[in-house]
Amino acid sequence: MKLWGGRFTKPTNELVDEYTASIYFDKKLAKYDIQGSLAHVEMLNVCGIISKEDADKITEGLKKVAAKIESGEAELSAESEDIHMNVEKLLIEEVGPVGGKLHTGRSRNDQVALDMRLYLRVALVDLISLLGKVQESLLNQAKANLDTVMPGYTHLQRAQPVLFGHHMSAYVFMFQRDVERLQDSFKRVNKSPLGAGALAGTTFPIDREFVAERLGFDGICENSLDAVSDRDFVVEFLANASLISTHLSRLCEEMVQWSSAEFNFIELDDEFTTGSSMMPQKKNPDVAELVRGKTGRVYGHLMGMLTTLKGLPLAYNKDMQEDKEGMFDTVETLKGALALFAPMIESMQVKKENMHQAVKEDFSNATDLADYLVGKGMPFRESHAVVGQVVLHCINQGQYLLDLSLEEFQSFSNLIEEDIFNALTPETVVNARNVAGGTAKNRVEEQIEKASAYLKENKEWIEDKETIIQA
């Protein structure tokens, strides 16, 4: 007989058991389900709803159940549907009928919402910690490449030279926004829905704030209907995760390009590449490619969750069972990618000479020639046209700007003088961008300093939240 089967005259069809059971995936919530139950039973005793003797028996029983689940000794069955019913069944087997008192004043509806919040807040802290390691690896590459000049691109065409350290720093700040989004979402995750019951609360004189405090929540969900039907926090996480995946994928795309023979800007360490079963010379950036590929998987979970929720009336509906697998998979997908990313970036070999040579073989200093003429008094639009003619001449002659003689420069404008050759070197061009956020060496050093301060703040945030969660 099901724990809820009192009003039924027939057992559930076996196919229905298999189809509706969630134990296959929500067993991940076992730790959190028992954590919430321990706080709940303590509250039931404090509020005089159950005796201390019963509360102590249930508490000890829950701890034994937790140990058995963790060791694999406990058998979790589809017949008991979900992790909540499995834990309760195991508890009753452990302590007898008194175990049935645990469910007083709560429903699986508020119970699952609690479990998911407990799970997700731990995941947020873990992901922020992993993002920090990726940021640190990028910062280390930035510090090591403050003199490494590379082509900067727009439209995947060489545009202006930048420092490789500047390029790496861009991703540090990109991932910092991801960190801040996860941190901000934590406050919406960290609210307790327990006590909302199935949808309308409970007739028992429970203390919701007591449970919230015991579990380290910042407060309670204020409306019982909203408490059990809200999955905004899951959608928000999946949206934030999608942006993280986007940023990882963009960096992966560049690593794939840069490690090709056509670019030859970097070489990935052997530990993070694979070979070909047929072509012995191959060294494939498979890790970067797979992280890029799994972005679609994360996007899919976001769209799946939004689609599940879009037509649901209040309050809980069975459709909401679909809220977990995508969330679990997204957490594991991101954790796997981030854990690989930090050492892959850290061990990446930067081919400085190849980058520098590439900058010498393009027209990425053309804007500086135009700016040079402006500095001599020529209007920018006129200088733009003049430089366009100079570039066209060079293309026709198979030359680059620094290949021209002074006489050739002056054939286009007599404003050009001997100092043009210094003005157009890659180092001068880079350091001329001496504005806040620019690619000049001193500005990149400023960015590294600011990013380092962010990382320190992030670590302090993690330590504070870990204290709350562990307590």
C-alpha positions as CSV (number, residue, x, y, z in Angstrom):
1,M,0.0,0.0,0.0
2,K,1.3,3.5,-0.9
3,L,1.8,5.9,2.0
4,W,-1.0,8.0,0.3
5,G,-3.1,5.0,-0.8
6,G,-5.9,5.1,1.8
7,R,-8.6,6.3,-0.6
8,F,-7.7,3.9,-3.4
9,T,-9.1,0.5,-4.1
10,K,-6.6,-0.7,-6.6
11,P,-2.8,-0.7,-6.7
12,T,-1.1,1.6,-9.1
13,N,-0.3,0.1,-12.5
14,E,3.3,-1.0,-12.7
15,L,3.8,1.1,-15.9
16,V,2.5,4.2,-14.0
17,D,4.9,3.5,-11.2
18,E,7.8,3.4,-13.6
19,Y,6.6,6.4,-15.6
20,T,5.8,8.8,-12.8
21,A,8.7,7.7,-10.4
22,S,11.4,10.4,-9.9
23,I,13.6,8.4,-7.6
24,Y,16.0,7.6,-10.5
25,F,17.2,11.2,-10.5
26,D,15.9,12.9,-7.4
27,K,17.9,10.5,-5.2
28,K,20.6,13.3,-5.6
29,L,18.4,15.2,-3.1
30,A,18.7,12.5,-0.3
31,K,21.2,14.4,1.7
32,Y,19.1,17.6,1.5
33,D,15.8,15.9,2.2
34,I,17.2,14.4,5.4
35,Q,18.8,17.8,6.3
36,G,15.4,19.5,6.0
37,S,13.7,16.7,7.8
38,L,16.0,17.0,10.8
39,A,15.2,20.7,11.1
40,H,11.5,20.0,10.6
41,V,11.3,17.4,13.4
42,E,13.2,19.6,15.8
43,M,10.7,22.4,15.1
44,L,7.7,20.0,15.6
45,N,9.1,19.2,19.1
46,V,9.8,22.8,20.0
47,C,6.3,23.8,19.0
48,G,4.8,21.0,21.1
49,I,3.4,19.1,18.1
50,I,5.3,15.9,18.9
51,S,7.0,14.8,22.1
52,K,10.7,15.0,22.7
53,E,10.9,11.2,22.9
54,D,9.3,10.8,19.4
55,A,11.5,13.6,18.1
56,D,14.6,11.9,19.4
57,K,13.6,8.6,17.9
58,I,12.9,10.2,14.5
59,T,16.2,12.1,14.6
60,E,18.3,9.1,15.3
61,G,16.3,7.1,12.7
62,L,17.0,9.8,10.1
63,K,20.7,9.8,10.8
64,K,20.8,6.0,10.3
65,V,18.8,6.3,7.1
66,A,21.3,8.9,5.9
67,A,24.2,6.6,6.6
68,K,22.5,3.7,4.8
69,I,21.7,5.7,1.7
70,E,25.3,7.1,1.6
71,S,26.8,3.7,1.9
72,G,24.5,2.2,-0.7
73,E,23.0,-0.2,1.8
74,A,19.5,1.3,1.6
75,E,17.3,0.1,-1.3
76,L,15.5,3.0,-3.1
77,S,12.5,1.8,-5.1
78,A,10.4,3.2,-7.9
79,E,7.4,1.9,-6.0
80,S,8.0,4.6,-3.4
81,E,8.0,7.1,-6.2
82,D,10.5,9.8,-5.0
83,I,13.2,10.4,-2.5
84,H,10.8,11.9,0.1
85,M,8.7,8.7,0.2
86,N,11.7,6.5,0.1
87,V,13.2,8.2,3.1
88,E,10.0,8.1,5.0
89,K,9.5,4.4,4.2
90,L,13.1,3.6,5.3
91,L,12.5,5.7,8.5
92,I,9.4,3.8,9.4
93,E,11.3,0.5,8.9
94,E,14.0,1.8,11.2
95,V,11.9,3.3,14.0
96,G,8.4,1.9,13.5
97,P,5.1,3.8,13.2
98,V,6.4,6.8,15.0
99,G,8.4,7.6,11.9
100,G,5.0,8.5,10.3
101,K,4.9,11.6,12.5
102,L,7.7,13.2,10.6
103,H,5.4,14.3,7.8
104,T,3.1,16.3,10.2
105,G,2.6,19.8,9.0
106,R,4.2,19.4,5.6
107,S,3.6,18.2,2.1
108,R,5.9,16.8,-0.5
109,N,5.2,20.0,-2.4
110,D,6.9,22.3,0.1
111,Q,9.4,19.5,0.9
112,V,10.7,19.2,-2.7
113,A,10.9,23.0,-3.0
114,L,13.0,23.0,0.1
115,D,15.3,20.2,-1.1
116,M,16.0,21.9,-4.4
117,R,16.9,25.2,-2.7
118,L,19.2,23.4,-0.3
119,Y,20.9,21.6,-3.2
120,L,21.1,24.7,-5.5
121,R,22.7,27.0,-3.0
122,V,25.5,24.5,-2.5
123,A,25.9,24.2,-6.2
124,L,26.1,28.0,-6.6
125,V,28.9,28.3,-4.1
126,D,30.8,25.4,-5.8
127,L,30.4,27.0,-9.2
128,I,31.5,30.4,-8.0
129,S,34.6,28.7,-6.5
130,L,35.3,27.0,-9.8
131,L,34.8,30.2,-11.8
132,G,37.4,31.8,-9.5
133,K,39.9,29.2,-10.4
134,V,39.3,29.9,-14.1
135,Q,39.7,33.6,-13.5
136,E,42.9,33.0,-11.6
137,S,44.4,31.0,-14.5
138,L,43.4,33.7,-17.0
139,L,45.0,36.4,-14.8
140,N,48.2,34.3,-14.6
141,Q,48.3,34.2,-18.3
142,A,47.6,37.9,-18.5
143,K,50.5,38.7,-16.1
144,A,52.8,36.5,-18.0
145,N,51.9,38.2,-21.3
146,L,52.0,41.9,-20.6
147,D,54.5,42.4,-23.4
148,T,53.0,39.9,-25.9
149,V,51.4,41.8,-28.8
150,M,48.8,40.0,-30.9
151,P,46.3,40.9,-33.6
152,G,42.9,42.1,-32.2
153,Y,40.0,41.1,-34.4
154,T,36.6,42.5,-35.4
155,H,34.5,40.5,-37.9
156,L,37.3,37.9,-37.6
157,Q,39.5,40.4,-39.6
158,R,42.6,41.8,-38.1
159,A,41.6,45.2,-36.7
160,Q,44.1,46.7,-34.2
161,P,47.0,45.1,-32.2
162,V,46.3,44.4,-28.5
163,L,48.2,42.8,-25.7
164,F,47.5,39.1,-25.1
165,G,47.2,40.0,-21.4
166,H,44.5,42.4,-22.4
167,H,42.6,39.7,-24.3
168,M,42.9,37.3,-21.3
169,S,41.7,40.0,-18.9
170,A,38.6,40.5,-21.0
171,Y,37.5,37.0,-20.1
172,V,38.3,37.6,-16.4
173,F,35.8,40.4,-16.4
174,M,33.3,38.4,-18.4
175,F,33.4,35.6,-15.9
176,Q,33.2,38.2,-13.1
177,R,29.7,39.2,-14.3
178,D,28.8,35.5,-14.2
179,V,30.0,35.3,-10.6
180,E,28.0,38.4,-9.6
181,R,24.9,37.0,-11.2
182,L,25.2,33.8,-9.3
183,Q,25.9,35.7,-6.1
184,D,22.8,37.8,-6.6
185,S,20.6,34.8,-7.3
186,F,21.7,33.2,-4.1
187,K,19.5,35.6,-2.1
188,R,16.5,34.4,-4.0
189,V,17.4,30.8,-3.7
190,N,18.1,31.2,0.1
191,K,14.4,31.4,1.2
192,S,12.6,28.6,3.0
193,P,9.3,27.3,1.5
194,L,8.8,24.7,4.2
195,G,5.5,25.2,6.1
196,A,3.6,26.2,2.9
197,G,2.1,22.7,2.9
198,A,0.5,21.5,-0.3
199,L,-0.5,25.0,-1.2
200,A,-2.4,26.7,1.7
201,G,-0.2,26.2,4.8
202,T,-1.1,23.9,7.7
203,T,-3.4,23.9,10.6
204,F,-0.6,22.9,13.0
205,P,1.1,25.7,15.0
206,I,4.4,25.4,13.3
207,D,7.3,27.9,13.3
208,R,8.5,28.5,9.8
209,E,11.1,31.0,10.8
210,F,12.6,28.5,13.3
211,V,13.2,26.0,10.4
212,A,14.5,28.7,8.1
213,E,17.0,29.9,10.7
214,R,18.1,26.3,11.5
215,L,18.8,25.7,7.8
216,G,20.7,29.0,7.3
217,F,18.0,30.6,5.1
218,D,17.7,34.4,5.0
219,G,14.0,34.1,5.6
220,I,10.8,32.4,4.4
221,C,8.8,32.5,1.2
222,E,6.0,34.8,2.1
223,N,3.1,33.3,0.2
224,S,2.3,29.6,0.5
225,L,0.9,29.3,-3.1
226,D,4.0,31.0,-4.4
227,A,6.3,28.9,-2.2
228,V,5.3,25.6,-3.7
229,S,4.8,26.7,-7.3
230,D,7.9,29.0,-7.6
231,R,10.6,27.6,-9.9
232,D,11.9,31.1,-10.9
233,F,15.1,30.3,-9.0
234,V,15.7,27.3,-11.2
235,V,15.0,29.3,-14.4
236,E,17.3,32.1,-13.1
237,F,20.1,29.5,-12.5
238,L,19.6,28.0,-15.9
239,A,19.7,31.4,-17.5
240,N,22.9,32.3,-15.6
241,A,24.4,28.9,-16.5
242,S,23.6,29.6,-20.2
243,L,25.6,32.8,-20.1
244,I,28.5,31.0,-18.4
245,S,28.3,28.4,-21.1
246,T,28.3,31.1,-23.7
247,H,31.4,32.7,-22.3
248,L,33.2,29.4,-22.1
249,S,32.2,28.6,-25.6
250,R,33.5,31.9,-27.0
251,L,36.9,31.2,-25.3
252,C,36.8,27.7,-26.6
253,E,36.3,28.9,-30.1
254,E,39.3,31.1,-29.9
255,M,41.4,28.3,-28.4
256,V,40.4,26.0,-31.3
257,Q,41.3,28.7,-33.8
258,W,44.5,29.8,-32.1
259,S,45.8,26.2,-31.8
260,S,45.3,25.6,-35.6
261,A,48.2,25.7,-38.0
262,E,46.6,28.7,-39.7
263,F,46.9,30.8,-36.5
264,N,49.6,28.9,-34.5
265,F,49.3,31.3,-31.6
266,I,49.0,28.8,-28.8
267,E,49.6,25.1,-28.1
268,L,47.4,23.3,-25.6
269,D,49.1,20.8,-23.3
270,D,49.0,17.2,-24.2
271,E,46.9,16.5,-21.1
272,F,44.0,18.4,-22.6
273,T,44.1,17.2,-26.2
274,T,43.5,14.0,-28.0
275,G,44.8,12.3,-31.1
276,S,43.3,10.7,-34.2
277,S,42.8,7.0,-34.7
278,M,43.9,7.3,-38.3
279,M,46.1,10.4,-38.7
280,P,49.2,10.1,-36.4
281,Q,50.2,13.8,-36.7
282,K,46.9,15.1,-35.2
283,K,46.6,16.9,-31.9
284,N,43.0,17.8,-31.5
285,P,41.6,20.4,-29.0
286,D,38.8,18.0,-28.1
287,V,38.2,19.4,-24.5
288,A,37.6,22.9,-25.9
289,E,35.4,21.6,-28.7
290,L,33.3,19.5,-26.3
291,V,32.8,22.4,-23.8
292,R,31.7,24.4,-26.8
293,G,29.4,21.6,-27.9
294,K,27.8,21.2,-24.5
295,T,26.6,24.8,-24.5
296,G,23.6,23.7,-26.6
297,R,22.8,21.1,-23.9
298,V,22.6,23.9,-21.2
299,Y,20.5,26.1,-23.4
300,G,18.1,23.2,-24.0
301,H,17.5,22.8,-20.2
302,L,16.7,26.5,-19.9
303,M,14.2,26.3,-22.8
304,G,12.7,23.1,-21.4
305,M,12.1,24.6,-18.0
306,L,10.6,27.8,-19.4
307,T,8.3,25.7,-21.6
308,T,7.2,23.4,-18.7
309,L,6.3,26.4,-16.6
310,K,4.6,28.7,-19.1
311,G,1.1,27.2,-18.9
312,L,0.9,26.0,-15.3
313,P,-1.9,27.3,-13.0
314,L,-1.2,27.7,-9.3
315,A,-0.1,25.8,-7.4
316,Y,1.9,22.5,-7.7
317,N,1.4,20.4,-10.8
318,K,3.0,17.0,-11.7
319,D,4.7,18.8,-14.7
320,M,7.0,20.3,-12.2
321,Q,8.7,17.0,-11.7
322,E,10.5,18.0,-14.9
323,D,12.4,20.7,-13.0
324,K,15.2,18.6,-11.6
325,E,17.0,16.6,-14.3
326,G,17.8,19.7,-16.3
327,M,19.0,21.5,-13.2
328,F,21.2,18.5,-12.1
329,D,22.6,18.0,-15.5
330,T,23.4,21.7,-15.9
331,V,25.3,21.8,-12.6
332,E,27.3,18.7,-13.4
333,T,28.0,19.9,-17.0
334,L,29.3,23.3,-15.8
335,K,31.3,21.8,-12.9
336,G,33.0,19.4,-15.3
337,A,33.8,22.2,-17.8
338,L,35.1,24.6,-15.2
339,A,37.2,22.0,-13.5
340,L,39.0,21.3,-16.8
341,F,39.2,24.8,-17.9
342,A,41.5,26.3,-15.2
343,P,44.4,23.8,-15.7
344,M,43.9,23.9,-19.5
345,I,44.4,27.7,-19.5
346,E,47.2,27.6,-16.9
347,S,49.2,25.0,-19.0
348,M,48.6,26.7,-22.4
349,Q,51.8,27.6,-24.2
350,V,51.6,31.1,-25.7
351,K,53.6,31.5,-28.9
352,K,54.6,35.1,-28.4
353,E,56.9,35.4,-31.5
354,N,54.2,34.0,-33.8
355,M,51.7,36.5,-32.5
356,H,54.1,39.4,-32.9
357,Q,55.0,38.3,-36.4
358,A,51.3,38.2,-37.3
359,V,50.9,41.8,-36.2
360,K,53.8,42.8,-38.5
361,E,52.0,41.2,-41.5
362,D,48.8,43.1,-41.5
363,F,47.3,46.6,-41.6
364,S,46.2,46.8,-38.0
365,N,48.3,49.9,-37.5
366,A,46.3,51.8,-40.2
367,T,44.1,53.6,-37.7
368,D,47.3,54.9,-36.0
369,L,48.4,56.4,-39.3
370,A,45.0,58.1,-39.6
371,D,45.4,59.3,-36.0
372,Y,48.9,60.5,-36.7
373,L,47.6,62.7,-39.6
374,V,44.9,64.1,-37.3
375,G,47.6,65.0,-34.8
376,K,49.2,66.9,-37.6
377,G,46.0,68.9,-38.2
378,M,44.2,66.9,-40.9
379,P,40.4,66.3,-40.3
380,F,39.8,62.6,-39.4
381,R,37.5,61.9,-42.4
382,E,40.2,63.2,-44.8
383,S,42.9,61.2,-43.0
384,H,40.7,58.1,-43.2
385,A,40.5,58.5,-47.0
386,V,44.2,59.1,-47.3
387,V,45.1,56.0,-45.3
388,G,42.7,54.0,-47.3
389,Q,44.7,55.0,-50.4
390,V,47.9,54.1,-48.7
391,V,46.6,50.7,-47.7
392,L,45.4,50.0,-51.3
393,H,48.8,51.0,-52.6
394,C,50.5,48.6,-50.2
395,I,48.1,45.7,-51.2
396,N,48.9,46.3,-54.9
397,Q,52.6,46.3,-54.1
398,G,52.6,43.3,-51.8
399,Q,53.8,45.5,-48.9
400,Y,52.7,46.6,-45.4
401,L,52.8,50.1,-44.0
402,L,56.2,49.8,-42.3
403,D,57.7,48.5,-45.6
404,L,57.1,52.0,-47.2
405,S,59.9,54.6,-47.4
406,L,59.4,58.1,-46.1
407,E,59.2,59.3,-49.7
408,E,56.4,56.9,-50.4
409,F,54.5,58.0,-47.3
410,Q,54.9,61.7,-48.3
411,S,53.6,61.0,-51.8
412,F,50.2,60.6,-50.0
413,S,50.6,63.5,-47.6
414,N,53.5,65.9,-46.9
415,L,52.4,66.0,-43.2
416,I,54.1,62.6,-42.7
417,E,57.6,62.9,-41.2
418,E,60.4,60.6,-40.0
419,D,58.6,59.9,-36.7
420,I,56.0,57.8,-38.5
421,F,58.1,54.7,-38.4
422,N,58.1,54.7,-34.6
423,A,54.4,55.7,-34.4
424,L,53.5,52.6,-36.4
425,T,55.4,49.9,-34.5
426,P,53.2,47.3,-32.8
427,E,54.5,48.3,-29.3
428,T,53.8,52.0,-29.9
429,V,50.4,51.3,-31.4
430,V,49.5,49.2,-28.3
431,N,50.7,51.7,-25.7
432,A,49.1,54.6,-27.5
433,R,45.7,53.2,-26.3
434,N,46.4,54.7,-22.9
435,V,42.8,55.1,-21.7
436,A,41.0,53.4,-18.9
437,G,40.2,49.9,-20.0
438,G,42.6,50.2,-23.0
439,T,45.3,47.8,-24.2
440,A,48.3,49.9,-23.1
441,K,50.5,48.0,-20.8
442,N,49.9,50.2,-17.8
443,R,46.2,50.0,-18.4
444,V,46.2,46.3,-18.5
445,E,48.1,46.2,-15.3
446,E,45.3,48.3,-13.8
447,Q,42.8,45.8,-15.0
448,I,44.7,43.0,-13.5
449,E,44.8,44.8,-10.2
450,K,41.1,45.4,-10.2
451,A,40.3,41.9,-11.2
452,S,42.5,40.6,-8.4
453,A,40.5,42.7,-6.0
454,Y,37.3,41.1,-7.3
455,L,38.7,37.6,-6.8
456,K,39.6,38.4,-3.2
457,E,36.0,39.7,-2.6
458,N,34.6,36.5,-4.2
459,K,36.6,34.3,-1.9
460,E,35.4,36.2,1.1
461,W,31.8,35.7,-0.2
462,I,32.4,32.0,-0.6
463,E,33.8,31.6,2.9
464,D,30.8,33.4,4.4
465,K,28.2,31.3,2.5
466,E,30.1,28.1,3.2
467,T,29.9,28.9,6.9
468,I,26.1,29.4,6.6
469,I,25.6,26.2,4.6
470,Q,27.8,24.0,6.8
471,A,26.2,25.3,10.0
